[in-house]
Amino acid sequence: MGRLKGKIDTAIGKAKEKVGYAVGSNKLQAKGAAQALKGKAESAVSGKLDKARKAVDKGTQKL
């Protein structure tokens, strides 16, 4: 779920950033850039957590 939410935040953030640029709103551009960055970070963290869970599961199966 974290990866999906991250991708959605990234897409919405990029859209806000482009709309802000189109209408000349620096505030909207900044909010969009921040949301896009938040989404990228959330996706990355979620990916790392998934890898860690898989490693733990693989290790416990050998026991």
N, C-alpha and C positions, 0 to 999 in steps of 0.2 A: 504494500500500500504506500510506503514511503517514496518509492521510486516514481510511482504514478503521480502522486501529489507534487513531487518535485518537478516532474515534467510539465504538469499543468501550470504550476507557478511560473516556471520559466517561460512558457508560451504566453501566458497572460502578461507577464512583465515585459516581454519583448513587444507585445502589441501596444501596451500602454506607452512604452518608450517611443514607438513610432508615431502614435497618435499625438503625443506631446510634442514631438518634433514637427509634425504637420501643422499643428495649431499654434506653435510657438510658445508652448508652456514648459519652461525649464523645470517647474515643480513636478509636472506629470512625467517628464522624461526621467527625473531623478527617482521618483517613486517606482517607475517601471523598471529602471536599471536595478534598483535595490531588490525588487521582487524577483527579477530574473536571476540575480546572484543568489538569493535565498533558495530558489528552486534548484539551481545547480548544486549548491552545497548539500541540500537535503537528499538529492539523488545520489550524490557521491557517498554520503554517510550511510545511506540505506544499502548501497551496493557493498560497502565494506562489511556492514553487519551481516548481510546475507552470506558473504564468503566466510566470515567467522563462524556463523551457525553451521554451515556445511562442514567446516573443518572439525568442529566439536562433534557433530553427529557422526562423521566418519571415524573419529577417534573412539567414540563410545561404542560403535558397532564392533570394533576389534576386541573389546573386552569381553 
